[in-house]
Amino acid sequence: MRNSRLSLAALALLTTSAPALAGGFQVNLAAQKNVGMGHIGTGLALDQGSMFFNPGALAFVRERGVTLGAAAAIARTAYRNDATGQNFSFKHTTATPAQLYAAFGPKGTDGKPGKWAAGIGIYTPFGATLDYGSGWTGRYSLTKIALLSGFIQPTFSYQVTEWLGIGAGFVYGLGYVDLRKDIPLTNQQETNANIKLESESAATGTGFNAGIYLKPTQMLSVGISYRSQVNMKVKGGTVTLNNIPGAAPVRAAFTAKKFDATLPLPATTSIGIGFTPTEKLTVGADVNFTQWSTYKSLDFAFDGNVGGSTTSTSVRNYKDSFAFRLGGQYRVMDALTLRLGGYFDQTPVRDGYITPETPDANRLAGTTGASIHIGEHVDIDLAYEFLAFKQRTQTQAELEANNVAVDRVAGTFQTYISVVGAGLNYKF
């Protein structure tokens, strides 16, 4: 029997979409205004989306209100088998992440916000289907993955002084995954044996989001936020095995019905600055540091045999990474604000550790957006982003040197993503 140890790495996508928009399997489509400005927001108080970017800034948002939005992320990944020269192109199913933020509290006086704000954020920035099909080179690593996830964050923010705000929110995560791959059984005969792993009940995890916001002058603001690590746990997931040959030795190697797994989502520390030289112009920059080095491996436990073993370990060996973001907005007229931004995001995936479900690489993105102001209380927010991954190649020799050849595929990957988003901001 050929080594049939599972490449279960795709469960790492429990909380991401197939077209990941940030390093590793992290996605940042949390609020449409921020998307248009290169995803900055740690040092700004734009709207209720501050719950995600910096809870300490929420109390400084001038109006309380409700912000909701959604996006369509359209990705395409190309793969080349460098050994044969064969090319494959995979079009991802469109992901539709959405978000809702609602904040309440005193309105304040003289155009200034009240002393505190409380609210809740519900956001689903992850969810898509990636279908490689059974005919591609890496079918024993992955053929298809479908996933959904969501986060709920009750939040409280308080102005300690006129220039200092603090805030924090509790994070509760829910996730679902459906993973499929082919199973190689013999060296002499290819079969259509395959396995499906599905979370029977929702994967869950908890954490927190906290931040400090400083506004020493009317023109300058600074923020720092920390989103804690969240361990997403799958309990009693379902293992479905199809087309396993009837021979007793083979059957005995595939008896599992359930699995448990835990995926650590790393902590992120962000520092941001905002500069408002006039009432019409705001510019800012963010730096994000993500502690990916805590993601050493992805481990699974089965209630029976899968490939002759009751456990599986997929090495990750990620490294910490930075993202650098820059953006701004300009109020052209009372009814219209325009935005522009961009960012560079480092990949946490080391050479020779690329997986099909996360064909990750350093990436550059350009963003733009606009708000149409309808009276004093309503904004319609629009955003667009184009994201290009650097072409990335790994060889069979690299995989073997890292002892991960069994659950990876050698070759060259390239991914492009387009995102179109829209939102509605109601202020009261």
N, C-alpha and C positions, 0 to 999 in steps of 0.2 A: 504493500500500500504506500503510495506516495505520501510524503508528509502533508497532512491535511489540517494542520493547526490553523485555526481561524484567524483571519485578519479582521478582528472586531473593532478596529480603530474607528470605524464610522460611527459608533455610538458616541464618539466625542462630539458629534453634531447634535446631541440632545438639545443643546441650547444655541444653535446657530442655524443659519440657512446655508444651503449648499454654496451660493455665491457669497462667501464671507467678505465683508466690506472693511475689515480691519485685520490686524495681524492674527495669525492662527485661526481660531474659529470665533473670534470676537466680531460683533457687528454693531455699528453706531448709527442707527437711523431713529434717534430718540425724539427729535422735534424738527419740524420743517424749517423754521427760521434758522436754526443752527446748521442744518444740512447745507443751506445756501451759502453759509459763511465758512465752509470748510470744517464743519462740526465743532467750531469753537463754542465756549459757553462757560468755562470755569470762572473766568474773571468778569462775566457780564450778568446782568439781570434783565433779560429780554422779555420773558413771559413765564407762564406756569411750568414750562419745560425745565426751568432751573431745578426742579425736584430731582431730575436725573443728573444734570451737569454739576450743580453745586447747591445743596439744600440751604447753605448759609446765605445764598443770594435771594432766596424766595421772598423773604420779608421786605427786600428792597424793590421788588417789582411794584410799579406804581399802582396798577389796578389788580384787584382780585378777579378771578374769572375761571373760565373753562377753555382748555385748549385740546383740540382733537385733530388727528391727521392720519394719513395712510400713504404708503408709497408702493410703487411697483419696481422691483429690482429684476432686471433682465440680464442674464449672464450667458457667456459662451466660453467653453473651454475647448482648446485644441490639444491633442496628444499625438506625439510621433514615436513610434517604436524605432529607435535608432539602429537596432540590429537588423531590421528588415526594411526600413524606410517606409513602412506603412503608416498612413496618417488617419486619424480619427477626429471628428468634430462633434461635440456634444452641446446641445442647446438645453439649458436648464429650464425647467418650468418656472414661470414668473412667480417670484415671492412677493407677498403683499403684507409686509409688516405694518402695524398700526399702533397708535398710542392715544391715551386719554389722560389729561391732567386737570384736576379741579382743586382750586385753592380758595380758602375763605379766611376772613379776619377783618379787623377794623380798617376803614378806608384811609384814615389819617386826615390831615388838614394841610392847607397851603400848598397843595400839589405834591405833598410828600406821602409816602405809604404809611400805613399803620405800623405799630410796634411789632406785630407778630402775624404770622400766617400759618395755617394748617390745611392739609389737604391730602389727596391721594393720587398716585400715579399708577396707571395700568398700561403696560406697554408690551407689545408682542413684536419685537424687532427681529425675530427669527422664525423661519418656516418656509420650506420649499421642497421640491422633489428633484433629485438628480438621478437620471436614468442613463447609465452607460450602455446597457444592453448586454446580452450574453456573448456577443461575437467579438468583443474587444480583447486586447492582450491582457488586461488586468482583471478579467472576470472572476478570477479566484481570490481577488482582493475585495472587489465590490462590483455589483451590477446595478443596484438601485438603493436609494435611501429616501424616505419621506419623513418629515419631521414637523413638529409644532412645539412652540413653547411660549410661555408668558410670565410676566413678573408683576407683582402687586406691591406697591410701596407707599404705605401711610407715612406722612412727613410732617415735621414741625420745624418752623424757622422763627428766630427771634432777633430783633435789633437790640444788642446790648448797649450800644451808643449810636449816635447819628452816623458814625463811620464804620461800625463793626457789627457784623451779623454772623450768627452761628445757626446751624441746622443739622438735622439728622433724620433718617428714615429707615424703617425696618423693611427688609426685602424678603418676599416669599416667592419662590420660583416653582413653576410647574412645567413638565416636559413630556413629550411623546415621541417615540421613534419606531420606524418600520425599516429594517435593514435586510437586504438580500444579497447573496453571493453564490457563485457556483463552487462546487466541491470537487477537487481532483482526487480520484480514488485509486487509479492504477497508472503505471507507466505505459502499459500496452494499449489501454482502451479508454477513450474519452467517453464520459457519460454526461447526462444532463442532471446529475444529482445537484441539489441546491439546498440552501438553508435560509430560513427567515427568522429574524429575531425581532420581537415586538414587545414594547412595554405594555403589559396587560392593564396596569393602572398607572396613573401619572407618576413620573419621576418628580421628586421634590427636593428642595434645598432652601436654606435660609441664610441671610447675611444682613449687612447694613450698608448705608450710604451716608456719609457725613461730610460737612464742609464748613469753611470759614470764608467770609467775604469782607474785604476791606475797601472803603471808599474814602480815602483821605482828602480828596478834593472833588469838585464837580466834574473835572475832566478825567481823573484817573481812578481806576478800580483794579483790585487784585483779588484773586481767589485761589484757594487750595481745597481739593476734595480727595476723599479716599473711599473707594468702593471695595468692600472686603471680599475675600475669597468665599465662594459658595460651592459647597459640595452637593452636586446633584446625584441622588441615589435612586437606582432602579431596583425594586424589590419584586420578585416573582414574575419577571418577564417571561414571555412564552417563546419556546424554541420549536419551530416547525421544520421537519426534515422531509424532503421530497425526493423520490426516485432513487432511494438508497437500495442497492442490489440486495437480493434475498439471501445471499450466502451468509451463514452464521457468523463467521469471523468479522465480516464487514458490519453486519447488523449490531454486533456486540460493541463495536466502536462508536456507535451513534445511538445512544439511548436517552439523552437528556430531553427533558420537557420544560424545565424552568431555568432561569438564570438571574443572578444578582450582579450589579456593577455600580461603581461610583466614579463620577467624572468630576475632578476638581476644576472649578472655574477660577482663574487666578485673580488676585487683588490688583487694583489699578490706582495709582496716585497721579493726580493731575494738578498742574499749576497753570494759571491763566492770568492774563492782563488785558484790561480794556482801556481804551483811550477815546475820549469824546471831546475833540477840540471845538466843535460847534454843536448846536442842537440837532443839526441835520446829519452829521457824520459820526460814525462809530467804527473803530477798528480794534482788532484784538488778536491775540495769539495764545495758543495752548501748547503745552508739552505733556504728553501722557507717558507714564512709566508703568509697564505691566509686568508683574512678577511671574512670568511664564516658567521660570526655572523650577517652580514647585511641581510642574507636570512632568514627572519622570516616566511614568508608565500608566497604562490603562489595564486594570485587572478584572477578571471575570470569574465567577464561581457558578458551576452547573450542578444540577441535582442528579446528573448521570454523565455518561461519556459523550464527548464531542471530539471525534478524531482520536479516540482512545484515552482522553484525559478529562478530568472533572474541573480543571482550571485552565485559564488562558491569560497570558501576559503579552501585551503589545508595547514595546519600548517606544517612548516619545522623546525623552532627553531634550526638551525644549530649553531655550535660553531666554533671559529677560530681554525686553525690547522697548524701544521708544517710538513715539509718533509725534511729529511736529506739524502744527496746524496754524494757518493764518487766514484771516478773512475780515470783511468789513461790510457796512451797509450805509446807504446814503438816501435820505428822504428827498426825492426829487421835487415833490409837491405834496400837498396835504393828502392827496388820494393815493400816492404811490411811493414805495420804498424799494430800492434795488439792492441786491446783494451779490458778492463775489468772494470766492475763497479757494483754497487748495490745501493739500497736505501730502507729506511723505510718511509712510508707515513701514517700519522695519519688520521683517518676518521673524518669528521666534523659532522657526523650523530650521534645524541645522542641515548642512549638505549631507545627502545620503539618507535622510529620514522622511522624505516627502511621501505622503499617502494619497491615494486616489480621491478620497473624500475631502481632503484639504490640500490640493495642489498649490501650496502657498509659496509666496515670493515677496520681495520688496515691491511696494506699489506706490504709484503717483496718482493723484486725483485732482481734478478741477471741478469746482462747484459754482453754481449761480442760483439766484432766486429772486423773488419779489413778494411784496405784500400789497394788496389792494385794500385800502382803508375805506370801509363803508360806514360813514358816520363816526361817532365817538366810541362805539361799543363793539364793532365787528371788524376783524381783519380776515382776509382770505390770503393764506400763505401758499406760495408755489416754490418748488425747488427742483433742481436738476443736477445730477452728478455723473461724471464719466471717470471710470477707474481702470487703470491699466496695470496689470501685473508684469513684472519683469520676467522674460522667458527664463525657464529654469530646467536644467538637465541633471539627471543623476544616472550613474552607470551601474551595471551589475556588480562590478568590482567594489564600488562604494557600499552598496547594499550588503554584500558579503562581508566586507571589512567591519561594518557596523553590526553584523549578525542580525539583520532585519530583512534579509532577502525573501524569507518565507511569507511575509505579509505586505510587501511593497512590489512595485513594478518599475523597472528601469525604463528610461526614455525622457522625452522633453515635453513639458507642459507650458501652456500659455493661456491666460484668462483675461477677458475684458468684461466689464460690468457697466450697464447704464441704469440709472435710477431716476424715476420721475415721481415727485411727491406733491401732495396738496394737503392743506389743513385749514381749520377754521378756529379763530380765536375770539371768544366772546368775553368782553370785559364788563364788570359791574361794580 
